[in-house]
Amino acid sequence: MLIPLVESDPAETAVLASLPSSLAAIERLVLDAVSSPKTKVLYQQAIREFLAWYSAGQPGPLSKAVVSSYRTMLEGRGLAASSINVRMAALRKLALEAADNGLMAGETAAAIGRVKGAKRLGVKLGNWLSQEQAQKLLQQPGTDTLKGLRDTALLAVMLGSGLRRSELAALTVEHTQQREGRWVIVDLLGKHGRVRSVPIASWVKAALDRWTTAAGIDTGCVFRAVNKGGRVTGQGMTAQAIYNTVTVYSETIGLKLAPHDMRRTFAQLARKADASLEQIQLTLGHASVQTTERYLGTRQDLTDSPSDRLRLRI
């Protein structure tokens, strides 16, 4: 029996029930092989959508031609390249797991793996704040209530350290330690299981201290729910609650931002303040400097090279 991660569409559930058990079992194999909860949900949705489409009238067994036809259909629906590519990634994973478990020929799985995703036209830079906008956003929660202190600290960590919302939700008091004479968020578990340490500025640490002291938090999760009566409840905040917090405060300054825009703001402001690209990359936890460059909207310039500025001669 499949254990749904999200609420299933009744029509898709009926379709899955009518599929051969070996084909329906592939979904479970794929989800068991994925560690990220968010990716599990996305892949489950993608696979169920594909299987519903496939069973509605696609002749013959799964093949490269069938998956290519599905991609063409998605493009015809006008889906964004990123949405199509998530679906294609899920189907490649489906084919790989099916082959590994003897449910599909290896040659067929390899062929499906070669189906290309949709082309991205241009570079999606996202949004970020100017120095003045970031300062204004930090002032929105206020510091005269417990919730205001929490939200000020939350925005300070995002803007001042570039943490992801999932990292904020998992942040504990124990993460913040002194290293080499300064405060650092140590051993932070990020995307794809990468561990990093993030130095924090004194103003970020001050905002954290004001919140944790007022809330009486000296261990465990840093950010926690505050009820309408102004009391701390529960043991943490969800990533969705953090998303909602950023959205609400950004709207008060006439913008609509997501938590990832706070990461972009950190990168942009740090770069404008002459922070090195390498150090920004390490702080954000990017595996590739190319990812950091996309955050900054920059790319290598072969005509205006840093090497031209060296005053060396032979």
C-alpha positions in Angstrom: 0.0 0.0 0.0 1.3 3.4 -0.9 1.7 6.0 1.9 0.7 9.4 0.4 2.9 12.3 1.3 0.4 14.8 0.0 -3.4 14.8 -0.5 -4.0 12.8 -3.6 -6.4 13.7 -6.4 -9.2 11.1 -6.4 -8.9 10.6 -10.2 -5.1 10.0 -9.9 -5.7 7.6 -6.9 -8.1 5.6 -9.0 -5.6 5.4 -11.9 -2.8 4.2 -9.6 -5.1 1.5 -8.2 -5.7 0.2 -11.7 -2.1 0.1 -12.7 -0.1 -3.2 -12.6 1.4 -3.6 -9.1 4.9 -3.6 -10.5 4.4 -0.2 -12.1 2.7 1.4 -9.1 5.5 0.0 -6.9 8.0 2.2 -8.7 6.7 5.3 -6.9 7.5 3.8 -3.5 11.0 2.9 -4.7 11.7 6.4 -5.9 10.4 8.1 -2.8 12.4 5.7 -0.5 15.6 6.7 -2.5 15.1 10.5 -1.9 16.2 12.0 1.4 14.8 15.6 1.1 11.2 15.9 2.3 10.5 18.7 -0.2 11.9 16.6 -3.1 9.8 13.6 -2.0 6.6 15.7 -2.3 7.6 17.2 -5.7 8.6 13.8 -7.1 5.5 12.1 -5.8 3.3 14.7 -7.5 5.3 14.4 -10.7 5.2 10.7 -10.8 1.4 10.5 -10.1 0.7 13.1 -12.7 2.8 11.2 -15.3 1.2 7.8 -14.4 -2.3 9.3 -14.7 -1.4 10.7 -18.1 0.3 7.5 -19.2 -2.6 5.2 -18.2 -5.1 7.5 -19.9 -4.2 6.2 -23.4 -0.5 5.9 -24.1 0.1 2.7 -26.0 2.8 0.2 -25.2 5.3 0.0 -22.4 7.3 2.9 -20.9 10.0 4.0 -23.3 12.0 7.0 -24.3 9.4 7.9 -26.9 6.7 7.9 -24.3 8.6 10.2 -21.9 9.6 12.5 -24.8 5.9 12.7 -25.8 5.1 13.6 -22.2 7.7 16.4 -22.2 6.2 17.8 -25.4 2.7 17.7 -23.8 4.0 19.7 -20.8 5.6 22.2 -23.1 2.3 22.6 -24.9 0.7 23.4 -21.6 3.0 26.4 -21.3 4.7 25.2 -18.1 7.9 27.0 -17.0 11.1 25.3 -17.8 11.9 24.7 -14.1 8.5 22.9 -13.6 9.1 20.7 -16.6 12.7 19.9 -15.5 11.5 18.8 -12.1 9.1 16.4 -13.7 11.8 15.1 -16.0 14.2 14.5 -13.1 11.5 12.5 -11.3 10.9 10.3 -14.4 14.7 9.7 -14.8 14.8 8.7 -11.2 11.8 6.5 -11.7 13.4 4.7 -14.7 16.7 4.3 -12.7 15.0 2.8 -9.7 12.9 0.5 -11.9 15.9 -0.8 -13.6 17.9 -1.3 -10.4 15.0 -3.4 -9.0 14.5 -5.5 -12.1 11.2 -3.8 -13.2 12.6 -2.3 -16.4 15.4 -3.2 -18.8 18.6 -1.3 -18.2 18.7 -0.2 -21.9 15.2 1.3 -21.6 16.1 3.2 -18.4 19.3 4.5 -19.9 17.3 5.8 -22.9 14.7 7.5 -20.7 17.6 9.1 -18.8 18.8 10.7 -22.1 15.5 12.6 -22.6 16.5 16.2 -22.3 14.7 18.8 -20.1 13.3 22.1 -21.2 15.8 24.8 -22.1 16.0 27.8 -19.8 15.9 31.0 -21.7 18.1 33.6 -19.9 19.0 33.6 -16.2 16.4 33.9 -13.5 17.9 36.3 -11.0 15.0 36.6 -8.6 14.6 39.6 -6.3 16.8 41.3 -3.7 16.7 44.4 -1.6 18.8 47.5 -1.7 20.7 48.5 1.5 17.9 51.0 2.3 15.1 48.5 1.7 16.9 45.9 3.8 17.2 48.4 6.7 13.6 49.3 6.4 12.5 45.7 6.4 14.5 45.0 9.6 12.6 47.9 11.3 9.1 46.5 10.5 8.6 43.9 13.3 9.6 46.3 16.1 11.1 45.3 19.4 8.4 46.1 21.9 6.8 42.6 21.8 8.1 39.1 22.0 7.0 38.3 18.5 8.6 41.5 17.3 11.9 40.5 18.9 11.7 37.0 17.3 10.9 38.3 13.8 13.6 41.0 14.0 16.1 38.2 14.9 14.8 36.0 12.1 15.1 38.7 9.5 18.5 39.6 10.8 19.9 36.1 10.4 18.4 35.8 6.9 19.7 39.1 5.7 23.0 39.0 7.6 24.0 35.4 7.1 22.1 34.1 4.0 20.6 31.0 5.7 17.9 29.0 3.9 14.5 28.8 5.6 14.9 25.1 6.3 18.2 26.0 8.0 16.6 28.6 10.1 13.9 26.2 11.2 16.6 23.7 12.3 18.9 26.4 13.9 19.6 25.7 17.6 21.2 27.7 20.4 24.1 25.2 20.3 24.9 26.1 16.7 26.1 29.5 17.8 29.7 29.3 19.2 32.8 31.4 19.3 35.6 30.6 16.8 38.8 32.6 16.4 37.4 35.5 18.4 34.1 35.9 16.7 30.6 34.4 16.8 29.9 31.6 14.2 27.0 29.3 13.4 28.9 26.1 13.3 28.2 22.7 11.7 25.1 23.9 9.9 23.6 21.1 7.9 22.6 22.5 4.5 21.4 21.3 1.1 22.5 17.8 -0.1 23.9 17.1 3.4 26.7 19.7 3.1 28.0 21.0 6.4 29.4 24.5 6.8 30.1 27.2 9.3 28.7 30.7 8.9 30.3 33.8 10.6 27.7 36.3 11.9 28.1 40.0 12.4 27.7 41.6 15.9 24.4 43.1 15.0 23.0 39.7 14.1 24.2 38.2 17.3 22.7 41.1 19.3 19.3 40.5 17.7 19.5 36.8 18.5 20.5 37.5 22.1 17.6 40.0 22.6 15.1 37.4 21.4 16.5 34.4 23.2 16.9 36.3 26.5 13.3 37.7 26.4 11.9 34.3 25.5 14.0 32.4 28.0 15.5 30.1 25.4 18.9 28.7 26.4 18.9 25.4 24.5 17.2 23.8 21.5 15.5 25.5 18.6 16.2 29.2 18.4 13.0 30.2 16.5 9.7 29.2 18.1 6.0 30.0 17.7 4.6 32.9 19.7 0.8 32.7 20.4 -1.6 35.6 20.4 -1.1 36.0 24.1 2.6 36.8 23.5 3.8 33.5 25.0 6.3 31.1 23.4 4.7 27.8 22.4 6.0 24.6 20.9 9.6 23.6 20.2 10.2 25.3 16.8 8.9 27.0 13.7 8.1 25.3 10.4 9.7 26.4 7.2 6.3 27.5 6.0 5.8 29.7 9.0 9.1 31.4 8.2 8.0 31.8 4.6 4.8 33.5 5.8 6.7 35.8 8.1 9.0 37.1 5.3 6.0 37.6 3.0 4.0 39.6 5.6 6.8 42.0 6.5 7.9 42.5 2.9 4.4 43.5 2.0 4.5 46.2 4.6 7.2 47.9 2.6 5.4 47.5 -0.7 7.2 44.3 -1.9 6.4 40.6 -2.1 9.5 38.6 -1.3 10.2 35.0 -0.4 12.9 33.7 2.0 15.3 32.9 -0.9 15.2 36.6 -1.8 16.8 37.3 1.6 19.7 35.0 0.6 20.1 36.9 -2.7 20.0 40.2 -0.8 22.8 38.9 1.5 24.9 37.9 -1.5 24.2 41.2 -3.4 25.0 43.5 -0.4 28.1 41.5 0.6 29.4 41.7 -3.0 28.8 45.4 -3.2 30.7 45.8 0.1 33.7 44.1 -1.7 33.3 40.6 -0.1 35.1 38.0 -2.2 33.0 35.7 -4.4 34.7 32.7 -2.8 33.7 33.7 0.7 30.1 34.5 -0.3 30.0 31.0 -1.9 31.3 29.4 1.3 28.8 31.3 3.5 25.9 30.4 1.3 26.9 26.8 1.1 27.0 26.6 -2.7 28.9 23.6 -4.2 29.7 25.6 -7.3 30.8 29.2 -7.7 28.6 29.3 -10.8 25.6 29.1 -8.6 26.8 32.1 -6.6 27.4 34.0 -9.8 23.8 33.4 -10.8 22.7 34.8 -7.4 24.7 37.9 -8.2 23.7 38.1 -11.8 27.3 38.1 -12.9 29.5 35.8 -15.0 33.1 35.6 -16.0 34.2 38.4 -18.2 37.0 37.3 -20.5 37.6 40.8 -21.9 37.9 42.6 -18.6 40.0 40.1 -16.7 41.4 40.6 -13.2 44.7 39.5 -14.7 44.9 42.7 -16.7 45.1 44.7 -13.4 48.3 43.0 -12.3 51.3 45.2 -12.8 53.8 42.5 -13.5 56.3 42.4 -16.4 58.8 40.0 -17.8 
